[in-house]
């Protein structure tokens, strides 16, 4: 009897994030950004990050699309804010494992609200929607390294 009520609790949490997304806006003075889309479903996410000393100080997004993609990116921004880049990338890997049906990750409280998406692993077509926010995160963090390199090469040129 507990399983149906738990499932509906997770569905409510997904809808709650979809209707009241966390960290939805743009950032002044962001250091990295990325735009990703999932044409199959029509989902789009643009993410902006402000990094300081390898820590995600601020992370925000704008996006449109289905409830799974938008709730997932809202949950992701809540969980990775304040984490180091390495921790965030590690979390992205853990979330991908959960989408493959890993029950150990689905029970890990450090995954926060993202655990509500555990049921998506049973619907292969929707997994891409759930992963889209983390795709944007990975892409943005890779770009940030390029930005850093540019800054260093500019400094070298000045000296
Ligand atoms: Zn979608």
Backbone and ligand atoms as CSV (ligand in chain L), in Angstrom:
chain,resi,resn,atom,element,x,y,z
A,1,UNK,N,N,0.822,-1.226,0.000
A,1,UNK,CA,C,0.000,0.000,0.000
A,1,UNK,C,C,0.851,1.270,0.000
A,2,UNK,N,N,2.104,1.161,0.468
A,2,UNK,CA,C,2.919,2.386,0.553
A,2,UNK,C,C,3.387,2.845,-0.825
A,3,UNK,N,N,3.612,1.900,-1.736
A,3,UNK,CA,C,4.214,2.264,-3.030
A,3,UNK,C,C,3.357,3.257,-3.844
A,4,UNK,N,N,2.037,3.043,-3.978
A,4,UNK,CA,C,1.251,4.016,-4.756
A,4,UNK,C,C,1.296,5.422,-4.154
A,5,UNK,N,N,1.260,5.542,-2.848
A,5,UNK,CA,C,1.253,6.876,-2.246
A,5,UNK,C,C,2.618,7.543,-2.410
A,6,UNK,N,N,3.696,6.732,-2.359
A,6,UNK,CA,C,5.029,7.272,-2.579
A,6,UNK,C,C,5.154,7.781,-4.012
A,7,UNK,N,N,4.626,7.003,-4.961
A,7,UNK,CA,C,4.657,7.402,-6.366
A,7,UNK,C,C,3.918,8.716,-6.572
A,8,UNK,N,N,2.755,8.861,-5.948
A,8,UNK,CA,C,1.997,10.100,-6.145
A,8,UNK,C,C,2.684,11.277,-5.453
A,9,UNK,N,N,3.406,10.984,-4.367
A,9,UNK,CA,C,4.183,12.028,-3.695
A,9,UNK,C,C,5.274,12.550,-4.628
A,10,UNK,N,N,5.963,11.636,-5.315
A,10,UNK,CA,C,7.009,12.019,-6.262
A,10,UNK,C,C,6.413,12.801,-7.428
A,11,UNK,N,N,5.227,12.343,-7.922
A,11,UNK,CA,C,4.586,13.051,-9.033
A,11,UNK,C,C,4.220,14.474,-8.629
A,12,UNK,N,N,3.760,14.615,-7.369
A,12,UNK,CA,C,3.422,15.959,-6.867
A,12,UNK,C,C,4.655,16.848,-6.811
A,13,UNK,N,N,5.787,16.271,-6.385
A,13,UNK,CA,C,7.029,17.035,-6.275
A,13,UNK,C,C,7.516,17.480,-7.659
A,14,UNK,N,N,7.360,16.591,-8.667
A,14,UNK,CA,C,7.738,16.930,-10.040
A,14,UNK,C,C,6.874,18.087,-10.546
A,15,UNK,N,N,5.575,17.994,-10.310
A,15,UNK,CA,C,4.661,19.056,-10.755
A,15,UNK,C,C,4.914,20.365,-10.015
A,16,UNK,N,N,5.276,20.236,-8.747
A,16,UNK,CA,C,5.540,21.426,-7.936
A,16,UNK,C,C,6.759,22.184,-8.482
A,17,UNK,N,N,7.819,21.464,-8.849
A,17,UNK,CA,C,9.005,22.094,-9.446
A,17,UNK,C,C,8.680,22.681,-10.818
A,18,UNK,N,N,7.826,21.966,-11.571
A,18,UNK,CA,C,7.449,22.428,-12.912
A,18,UNK,C,C,6.671,23.752,-12.817
A,19,UNK,N,N,5.781,23.830,-11.829
A,19,UNK,CA,C,4.936,25.038,-11.700
A,19,UNK,C,C,5.666,26.183,-11.016
A,20,UNK,N,N,6.575,25.847,-10.095
A,20,UNK,CA,C,7.339,26.864,-9.361
A,20,UNK,C,C,8.832,26.570,-9.472
A,21,UNK,N,N,9.400,26.757,-10.683
A,21,UNK,CA,C,10.804,26.371,-10.860
A,21,UNK,C,C,11.749,27.184,-9.978
A,22,UNK,N,N,12.758,26.484,-9.403
A,22,UNK,CA,C,13.779,27.145,-8.594
A,22,UNK,C,C,14.842,27.731,-9.520
A,23,UNK,N,N,15.404,28.848,-9.111
A,23,UNK,CA,C,16.561,29.430,-9.822
A,23,UNK,C,C,16.258,29.706,-11.293
A,24,UNK,N,N,15.045,30.180,-11.566
A,24,UNK,CA,C,14.706,30.466,-12.955
A,24,UNK,C,C,14.821,31.964,-13.231
A,25,UNK,N,N,15.905,32.339,-13.903
A,25,UNK,CA,C,16.154,33.696,-14.380
A,25,UNK,C,C,17.546,33.688,-14.981
A,26,UNK,N,N,18.040,34.871,-15.364
A,26,UNK,CA,C,19.410,34.929,-15.858
A,26,UNK,C,C,20.299,35.517,-14.771
A,27,UNK,N,N,21.619,35.335,-14.923
A,27,UNK,CA,C,22.578,35.808,-13.922
A,27,UNK,C,C,23.373,36.964,-14.507
A,28,UNK,N,N,23.566,38.016,-13.722
A,28,UNK,CA,C,24.489,39.071,-14.115
A,28,UNK,C,C,25.898,38.586,-13.825
A,29,UNK,N,N,26.789,38.696,-14.799
A,29,UNK,CA,C,28.177,38.344,-14.558
A,29,UNK,C,C,28.420,36.856,-14.439
A,30,UNK,N,N,27.711,36.077,-15.251
A,30,UNK,CA,C,27.948,34.632,-15.237
A,30,UNK,C,C,29.297,34.323,-15.887
A,31,UNK,N,N,29.897,33.194,-15.509
A,31,UNK,CA,C,31.205,32.814,-16.056
A,31,UNK,C,C,31.086,31.668,-17.059
A,32,UNK,N,N,29.924,31.016,-17.109
A,32,UNK,CA,C,29.743,29.920,-18.058
A,32,UNK,C,C,28.273,29.808,-18.410
A,33,UNK,N,N,28.003,29.393,-19.639
A,33,UNK,CA,C,26.614,29.143,-20.025
A,33,UNK,C,C,26.567,28.063,-21.089
A,34,UNK,N,N,25.415,27.445,-21.229
A,34,UNK,CA,C,25.234,26.428,-22.253
A,34,UNK,C,C,23.761,26.349,-22.623
A,35,UNK,N,N,23.530,26.025,-23.885
A,35,UNK,CA,C,22.164,25.851,-24.389
A,35,UNK,C,C,22.044,24.443,-24.951
A,36,UNK,N,N,21.029,23.724,-24.508
A,36,UNK,CA,C,20.819,22.368,-25.011
A,36,UNK,C,C,19.340,22.197,-25.373
A,37,UNK,N,N,19.071,21.248,-26.277
A,37,UNK,CA,C,17.678,20.987,-26.639
A,37,UNK,C,C,17.472,19.498,-26.901
A,38,UNK,N,N,16.232,19.106,-26.763
A,38,UNK,CA,C,15.822,17.729,-27.040
A,38,UNK,C,C,14.690,17.807,-28.064
A,39,UNK,N,N,15.059,17.802,-29.373
A,39,UNK,CA,C,14.066,18.038,-30.436
A,39,UNK,C,C,12.918,17.022,-30.428
A,40,UNK,N,N,13.189,15.801,-29.948
A,40,UNK,CA,C,12.167,14.744,-29.935
A,40,UNK,C,C,10.945,15.198,-29.140
A,41,UNK,N,N,11.220,15.931,-28.041
A,41,UNK,CA,C,10.142,16.342,-27.137
A,41,UNK,C,C,9.854,17.843,-27.221
A,42,UNK,N,N,10.798,18.611,-27.790
A,42,UNK,CA,C,10.641,20.059,-27.854
A,42,UNK,C,C,11.144,20.786,-26.614
A,43,UNK,N,N,11.988,20.112,-25.827
A,43,UNK,CA,C,12.534,20.729,-24.606
A,43,UNK,C,C,13.750,21.593,-24.948
A,44,UNK,N,N,13.854,22.736,-24.259
A,44,UNK,CA,C,15.029,23.598,-24.412
A,44,UNK,C,C,15.449,24.127,-23.057
A,45,UNK,N,N,16.749,24.143,-22.827
A,45,UNK,CA,C,17.273,24.666,-21.557
A,45,UNK,C,C,18.512,25.503,-21.838
A,46,UNK,N,N,18.534,26.708,-21.260
A,46,UNK,CA,C,19.732,27.533,-21.278
A,46,UNK,C,C,20.141,27.750,-19.826
A,47,UNK,N,N,21.381,27.390,-19.521
A,47,UNK,CA,C,21.840,27.433,-18.144
A,47,UNK,C,C,22.964,28.451,-18.018
A,48,UNK,N,N,22.997,29.170,-16.910
A,48,UNK,CA,C,24.078,30.112,-16.630
A,48,UNK,C,C,24.636,29.828,-15.247
A,49,UNK,N,N,25.981,29.895,-15.146
A,49,UNK,CA,C,26.668,29.559,-13.892
A,49,UNK,C,C,27.660,30.662,-13.556
A,50,UNK,N,N,27.746,30.982,-12.284
A,50,UNK,CA,C,28.838,31.851,-11.823
A,50,UNK,C,C,29.725,31.022,-10.906
A,51,UNK,N,N,30.958,30.811,-11.362
A,51,UNK,CA,C,31.923,30.000,-10.609
A,51,UNK,C,C,32.904,30.926,-9.902
A,52,UNK,N,N,33.320,30.526,-8.719
A,52,UNK,CA,C,34.408,31.199,-8.024
A,52,UNK,C,C,35.237,30.136,-7.329
A,53,UNK,N,N,36.517,30.087,-7.644
A,53,UNK,CA,C,37.431,29.087,-7.087
A,53,UNK,C,C,36.852,27.673,-7.218
A,54,UNK,N,N,36.359,27.374,-8.417
A,54,UNK,CA,C,35.897,26.032,-8.738
A,54,UNK,C,C,34.617,25.619,-7.999
A,55,UNK,N,N,33.939,26.597,-7.396
A,55,UNK,CA,C,32.679,26.299,-6.708
A,55,UNK,C,C,31.534,26.991,-7.445
A,56,UNK,N,N,30.410,26.269,-7.591
A,56,UNK,CA,C,29.232,26.835,-8.252
A,56,UNK,C,C,28.525,27.768,-7.259
A,57,UNK,N,N,28.837,29.059,-7.378
A,57,UNK,CA,C,28.266,30.045,-6.451
A,57,UNK,C,C,26.813,30.320,-6.803
A,58,UNK,N,N,26.553,30.328,-8.115
A,58,UNK,CA,C,25.191,30.612,-8.555
A,58,UNK,C,C,24.914,29.827,-9.829
A,59,UNK,N,N,23.708,29.317,-9.928
A,59,UNK,CA,C,23.320,28.584,-11.141
A,59,UNK,C,C,21.844,28.862,-11.410
A,60,UNK,N,N,21.567,29.295,-12.642
A,60,UNK,CA,C,20.185,29.623,-13.001
A,60,UNK,C,C,19.898,29.139,-14.415
A,61,UNK,N,N,18.617,29.042,-14.723
A,61,UNK,CA,C,18.269,28.555,-16.054
A,61,UNK,C,C,17.024,29.257,-16.572
A,62,UNK,N,N,16.890,29.242,-17.886
A,62,UNK,CA,C,15.605,29.536,-18.516
A,62,UNK,C,C,15.336,28.372,-19.467
A,63,UNK,N,N,14.078,28.006,-19.573
A,63,UNK,CA,C,13.787,26.863,-20.426
A,63,UNK,C,C,12.315,26.734,-20.715
A,64,UNK,N,N,12.027,25.808,-21.634
A,64,UNK,CA,C,10.638,25.466,-21.944
A,64,UNK,C,C,10.592,24.004,-22.328
A,65,UNK,N,N,9.428,23.412,-22.160
A,65,UNK,CA,C,9.291,22.007,-22.526
A,65,UNK,C,C,8.436,21.254,-21.537
A,66,UNK,N,N,8.601,19.954,-21.530
A,66,UNK,CA,C,7.729,19.088,-20.735
A,66,UNK,C,C,8.039,19.196,-19.241
A,67,UNK,N,N,7.137,18.693,-18.431
A,67,UNK,CA,C,7.274,18.798,-16.970
A,67,UNK,C,C,8.512,18.062,-16.466
A,68,UNK,N,N,8.864,16.940,-17.104
A,68,UNK,CA,C,10.039,16.167,-16.649
A,68,UNK,C,C,11.319,16.977,-16.862
A,69,UNK,N,N,11.483,17.560,-18.054
A,69,UNK,CA,C,12.715,18.301,-18.344
A,69,UNK,C,C,12.830,19.543,-17.458
A,70,UNK,N,N,11.729,20.260,-17.284
A,70,UNK,CA,C,11.793,21.515,-16.530
A,70,UNK,C,C,11.882,21.268,-15.022
A,71,UNK,N,N,11.209,20.242,-14.521
A,71,UNK,CA,C,11.328,19.898,-13.100
A,71,UNK,C,C,12.729,19.388,-12.800
A,72,UNK,N,N,13.285,18.605,-13.731
A,72,UNK,CA,C,14.614,18.033,-13.530
A,72,UNK,C,C,15.681,19.117,-13.431
A,73,UNK,N,N,15.626,20.113,-14.323
A,73,UNK,CA,C,16.648,21.170,-14.287
A,73,UNK,C,C,16.468,22.045,-13.041
A,74,UNK,N,N,15.212,22.270,-12.626
A,74,UNK,CA,C,14.945,23.010,-11.390
A,74,UNK,C,C,15.546,22.288,-10.179
A,75,UNK,N,N,15.314,20.976,-10.109
A,75,UNK,CA,C,15.863,20.157,-9.013
A,75,UNK,C,C,17.382,20.145,-9.058
A,76,UNK,N,N,17.938,20.006,-10.271
A,76,UNK,CA,C,19.393,19.953,-10.442
A,76,UNK,C,C,20.048,21.246,-9.934
A,77,UNK,N,N,19.483,22.408,-10.300
A,77,UNK,CA,C,20.098,23.671,-9.860
A,77,UNK,C,C,20.080,23.774,-8.336
A,78,UNK,N,N,18.994,23.290,-7.703
A,78,UNK,CA,C,18.904,23.337,-6.234
A,78,UNK,C,C,19.987,22.485,-5.591
A,79,UNK,N,N,20.266,21.326,-6.199
A,79,UNK,CA,C,21.195,20.368,-5.580
A,79,UNK,C,C,22.657,20.748,-5.819
A,80,UNK,N,N,23.002,21.272,-7.008
A,80,UNK,CA,C,24.428,21.515,-7.302
A,80,UNK,C,C,24.934,22.875,-6.816
A,81,UNK,N,N,24.010,23.771,-6.469
A,81,UNK,CA,C,24.442,25.095,-5.999
A,81,UNK,C,C,25.296,24.948,-4.733
A,82,UNK,N,N,26.490,25.560,-4.747
A,82,UNK,CA,C,27.387,25.472,-3.598
A,82,UNK,C,C,28.369,24.303,-3.678
A,83,UNK,N,N,28.190,23.458,-4.695
A,83,UNK,CA,C,29.100,22.310,-4.852
A,83,UNK,C,C,30.281,22.678,-5.769
A,84,UNK,N,N,31.365,21.903,-5.660
A,84,UNK,CA,C,32.506,22.104,-6.555
A,84,UNK,C,C,32.150,21.524,-7.918
A,85,UNK,N,N,32.923,21.903,-8.923
A,85,UNK,CA,C,32.687,21.381,-10.285
A,85,UNK,C,C,32.802,19.865,-10.298
A,86,UNK,N,N,33.817,19.322,-9.609
A,86,UNK,CA,C,34.002,17.871,-9.572
A,86,UNK,C,C,32.797,17.179,-8.939
A,87,UNK,N,N,32.317,17.742,-7.821
A,87,UNK,CA,C,31.145,17.168,-7.149
A,87,UNK,C,C,29.925,17.210,-8.070
A,88,UNK,N,N,29.784,18.307,-8.809
A,88,UNK,CA,C,28.628,18.461,-9.702
A,88,UNK,C,C,28.679,17.438,-10.835
A,89,UNK,N,N,29.882,17.229,-11.401
A,89,UNK,CA,C,30.046,16.254,-12.484
A,89,UNK,C,C,29.782,14.831,-11.958
A,90,UNK,N,N,30.249,14.593,-10.729
A,90,UNK,CA,C,30.020,13.291,-10.086
A,90,UNK,C,C,28.511,13.045,-9.913
A,91,UNK,N,N,27.803,14.107,-9.479
A,91,UNK,CA,C,26.361,14.022,-9.289
A,91,UNK,C,C,25.646,13.727,-10.618
A,92,UNK,N,N,26.148,14.344,-11.687
A,92,UNK,CA,C,25.572,14.098,-13.020
A,92,UNK,C,C,25.696,12.614,-13.374
A,93,UNK,N,N,26.831,12.016,-13.042
A,93,UNK,CA,C,27.042,10.588,-13.290
A,93,UNK,C,C,26.126,9.726,-12.441
A,94,UNK,N,N,25.946,10.124,-11.178
A,94,UNK,CA,C,25.056,9.389,-10.276
A,94,UNK,C,C,23.614,9.443,-10.789
A,95,UNK,N,N,23.216,10.636,-11.259
A,95,UNK,CA,C,21.849,10.786,-11.762
A,95,UNK,C,C,21.630,9.911,-13.006
A,96,UNK,N,N,22.648,9.872,-13.884
A,96,UNK,CA,C,22.558,9.016,-15.081
A,96,UNK,C,C,22.419,7.547,-14.666
A,97,UNK,N,N,23.130,7.157,-13.590
A,97,UNK,CA,C,23.000,5.785,-13.070
A,97,UNK,C,C,21.565,5.518,-12.603
A,98,UNK,N,N,20.976,6.525,-11.917
A,98,UNK,CA,C,19.598,6.368,-11.434
A,98,UNK,C,C,18.638,6.187,-12.613
A,99,UNK,N,N,18.919,6.876,-13.726
A,99,UNK,CA,C,18.074,6.746,-14.920
A,99,UNK,C,C,18.226,5.362,-15.561
A,100,UNK,N,N,19.326,4.671,-15.212
A,100,UNK,CA,C,19.496,3.293,-15.692
A,100,UNK,C,C,18.870,2.299,-14.714
A,101,UNK,N,N,18.201,2.824,-13.662
A,101,UNK,CA,C,17.497,1.953,-12.727
A,101,UNK,C,C,18.271,1.595,-11.470
A,102,UNK,N,N,19.395,2.284,-11.211
A,102,UNK,CA,C,20.199,2.010,-10.015
A,102,UNK,C,C,19.417,2.396,-8.743
A,103,UNK,N,N,19.036,1.404,-7.951
A,103,UNK,CA,C,18.205,1.629,-6.758
A,103,UNK,C,C,19.002,2.252,-5.612
A,104,UNK,N,N,20.301,1.982,-5.591
A,104,UNK,CA,C,21.153,2.527,-4.526
A,104,UNK,C,C,21.173,4.062,-4.617
A,105,UNK,N,N,21.303,4.595,-5.836
A,105,UNK,CA,C,21.296,6.052,-6.033
A,105,UNK,C,C,19.916,6.614,-5.684
A,106,UNK,N,N,18.862,5.888,-6.073
A,106,UNK,CA,C,17.495,6.353,-5.840
A,106,UNK,C,C,17.184,6.492,-4.350
A,107,UNK,N,N,17.985,5.808,-3.508
A,107,UNK,CA,C,17.766,5.864,-2.063
A,107,UNK,C,C,18.729,6.838,-1.372
A,108,UNK,N,N,19.602,7.497,-2.140
A,108,UNK,CA,C,20.642,8.372,-1.577
A,108,UNK,C,C,20.065,9.772,-1.296
A,109,UNK,N,N,19.982,10.152,-0.034
A,109,UNK,CA,C,19.343,11.434,0.296
A,109,UNK,C,C,20.125,12.642,-0.227
A,110,UNK,N,N,21.436,12.451,-0.512
A,110,UNK,CA,C,22.201,13.586,-1.043
A,110,UNK,C,C,21.756,13.952,-2.466
A,111,UNK,N,N,20.920,13.118,-3.086
A,111,UNK,CA,C,20.372,13.444,-4.405
A,111,UNK,C,C,19.214,14.442,-4.301
A,112,UNK,N,N,18.752,14.710,-3.088
A,112,UNK,CA,C,17.690,15.700,-2.877
A,112,UNK,C,C,16.415,15.362,-3.639
A,113,UNK,N,N,15.760,16.411,-4.146
A,113,UNK,CA,C,14.490,16.237,-4.854
A,113,UNK,C,C,14.648,15.428,-6.137
A,114,UNK,N,N,15.888,15.326,-6.650
A,114,UNK,CA,C,16.124,14.560,-7.886
A,114,UNK,C,C,15.640,13.122,-7.770
A,115,UNK,N,N,15.575,12.618,-6.525
A,115,UNK,CA,C,15.107,11.243,-6.311
A,115,UNK,C,C,13.676,11.050,-6.795
A,116,UNK,N,N,12.907,12.135,-6.847
A,116,UNK,CA,C,11.509,12.039,-7.303
A,116,UNK,C,C,11.425,11.587,-8.759
A,117,UNK,N,N,12.555,11.701,-9.491
A,117,UNK,CA,C,12.557,11.331,-10.913
A,117,UNK,C,C,12.928,9.865,-11.134
A,118,UNK,N,N,13.095,9.115,-10.042
A,118,UNK,CA,C,13.532,7.713,-10.156
A,118,UNK,C,C,12.626,6.894,-11.081
A,119,UNK,N,N,11.311,7.178,-11.049
A,119,UNK,CA,C,10.345,6.415,-11.844
A,119,UNK,C,C,10.518,6.596,-13.347
A,120,UNK,N,N,11.214,7.694,-13.748
A,120,UNK,CA,C,11.414,7.971,-15.172
A,120,UNK,C,C,12.245,6.865,-15.829
A,121,UNK,N,N,13.080,6.174,-15.020
A,121,UNK,CA,C,13.924,5.102,-15.566
A,121,UNK,C,C,13.095,4.009,-16.247
A,122,UNK,N,N,11.814,3.929,-15.908
A,122,UNK,CA,C,10.936,2.912,-16.517
A,122,UNK,C,C,10.368,3.359,-17.862
A,123,UNK,N,N,10.639,4.634,-18.238
A,123,UNK,CA,C,10.098,5.180,-19.487
A,123,UNK,C,C,11.234,5.712,-20.359
A,124,UNK,N,N,11.861,4.812,-21.145
A,124,UNK,CA,C,13.065,5.184,-21.916
A,124,UNK,C,C,12.923,6.476,-22.732
A,125,UNK,N,N,11.718,6.734,-23.269
A,125,UNK,CA,C,11.531,7.919,-24.107
A,125,UNK,C,C,11.715,9.202,-23.299
A,126,UNK,N,N,11.398,9.136,-21.999
A,126,UNK,CA,C,11.467,10.341,-21.158
A,126,UNK,C,C,12.815,10.536,-20.479
A,127,UNK,N,N,13.682,9.518,-20.549
A,127,UNK,CA,C,14.980,9.620,-19.853
A,127,UNK,C,C,15.779,10.800,-20.398
A,128,UNK,N,N,15.713,11.007,-21.708
A,128,UNK,CA,C,16.439,12.123,-22.318
A,128,UNK,C,C,15.951,13.473,-21.766
A,129,UNK,N,N,14.647,13.566,-21.502
A,129,UNK,CA,C,14.068,14.784,-20.917
A,129,UNK,C,C,14.682,15.029,-19.533
A,130,UNK,N,N,14.782,13.963,-18.746
A,130,UNK,CA,C,15.286,14.074,-17.382
A,130,UNK,C,C,16.773,14.407,-17.355
A,131,UNK,N,N,17.518,13.942,-18.372
A,131,UNK,CA,C,18.974,14.145,-18.398
A,131,UNK,C,C,19.375,15.504,-18.976
A,132,UNK,N,N,18.421,16.208,-19.587
A,132,UNK,CA,C,18.761,17.418,-20.352
A,132,UNK,C,C,19.430,18.499,-19.487
A,133,UNK,N,N,18.933,18.697,-18.275
A,133,UNK,CA,C,19.515,19.700,-17.377
A,133,UNK,C,C,20.965,19.395,-17.046
A,134,UNK,N,N,21.257,18.127,-16.812
A,134,UNK,CA,C,22.640,17.723,-16.514
A,134,UNK,C,C,23.528,17.817,-17.757
A,135,UNK,N,N,22.936,17.574,-18.945
A,135,UNK,CA,C,23.696,17.777,-20.189
A,135,UNK,C,C,24.147,19.234,-20.275
A,136,UNK,N,N,23.233,20.148,-19.941
A,136,UNK,CA,C,23.550,21.577,-19.970
A,136,UNK,C,C,24.639,21.904,-18.947
A,137,UNK,N,N,24.540,21.299,-17.778
A,137,UNK,CA,C,25.535,21.530,-16.718
A,137,UNK,C,C,26.931,21.103,-17.181
A,138,UNK,N,N,27.039,19.875,-17.718
A,138,UNK,CA,C,28.338,19.380,-18.203
A,138,UNK,C,C,28.908,20.305,-19.269
A,139,UNK,N,N,28.038,20.693,-20.209
A,139,UNK,CA,C,28.472,21.535,-21.322
A,139,UNK,C,C,28.975,22.886,-20.804
A,140,UNK,N,N,28.236,23.464,-19.859
A,140,UNK,CA,C,28.611,24.769,-19.304
A,140,UNK,C,C,29.938,24.682,-18.556
A,141,UNK,N,N,30.151,23.625,-17.797
A,141,UNK,CA,C,31.384,23.496,-17.019
A,141,UNK,C,C,32.583,23.276,-17.936
A,142,UNK,N,N,32.381,22.586,-19.054
A,142,UNK,CA,C,33.463,22.440,-20.033
A,142,UNK,C,C,33.809,23.784,-20.657
A,143,UNK,N,N,32.761,24.561,-20.954
A,143,UNK,CA,C,32.972,25.873,-21.571
A,143,UNK,C,C,33.708,26.807,-20.630
A,144,UNK,N,N,33.411,26.662,-19.332
A,144,UNK,CA,C,34.052,27.554,-18.374
A,144,UNK,C,C,35.568,27.399,-18.405
A,145,UNK,N,N,36.026,26.149,-18.600
A,145,UNK,CA,C,37.473,25.926,-18.679
A,145,UNK,C,C,38.054,26.669,-19.869
A,146,UNK,N,N,37.303,26.680,-20.983
A,146,UNK,CA,C,37.770,27.422,-22.151
A,146,UNK,C,C,37.853,28.913,-21.841
A,147,UNK,N,N,36.827,29.409,-21.129
A,147,UNK,CA,C,36.803,30.824,-20.765
A,147,UNK,C,C,38.037,31.157,-19.924
A,148,UNK,N,N,38.349,30.290,-18.942
A,148,UNK,CA,C,39.507,30.501,-18.082
A,148,UNK,C,C,40.797,30.580,-18.906
A,149,UNK,N,N,40.915,29.637,-19.842
A,149,UNK,CA,C,42.128,29.612,-20.670
A,149,UNK,C,C,42.262,30.913,-21.446
A,150,UNK,N,N,41.132,31.409,-21.958
A,150,UNK,CA,C,41.161,32.671,-22.698
A,150,UNK,C,C,41.635,33.812,-21.817
A,151,UNK,N,N,41.141,33.811,-20.566
A,151,UNK,CA,C,41.531,34.863,-19.622
A,151,UNK,C,C,43.043,34.819,-19.415
A,152,UNK,N,N,43.575,33.604,-19.228
A,152,UNK,CA,C,45.014,33.473,-18.966
A,152,UNK,C,C,45.821,33.930,-20.174
A,153,UNK,N,N,45.379,33.519,-21.386
A,153,UNK,CA,C,46.155,33.904,-22.563
A,153,UNK,C,C,46.112,35.416,-22.765
A,154,UNK,N,N,44.964,36.031,-22.408
A,154,UNK,CA,C,44.881,37.496,-22.521
A,154,UNK,C,C,45.853,38.155,-21.535
A,155,UNK,N,N,45.889,37.611,-20.305
A,155,UNK,CA,C,46.801,38.163,-19.294
A,155,UNK,C,C,48.254,38.059,-19.760
A,156,UNK,N,N,48.560,36.908,-20.351
A,156,UNK,CA,C,49.934,36.716,-20.832
A,156,UNK,C,C,50.270,37.743,-21.918
A,157,UNK,N,N,49.283,38.013,-22.747
A,157,UNK,CA,C,49.518,38.980,-23.813
A,157,UNK,C,C,49.761,40.390,-23.264
A,158,UNK,N,N,49.031,40.687,-22.171
A,158,UNK,CA,C,49.170,42.028,-21.559
A,158,UNK,C,C,50.578,42.167,-20.957
A,159,UNK,N,N,51.035,41.089,-20.272
A,159,UNK,CA,C,52.371,41.143,-19.692
A,159,UNK,C,C,53.425,41.013,-20.791
L,1,ZN,ZN,ZN,10.584,16.338,-22.554
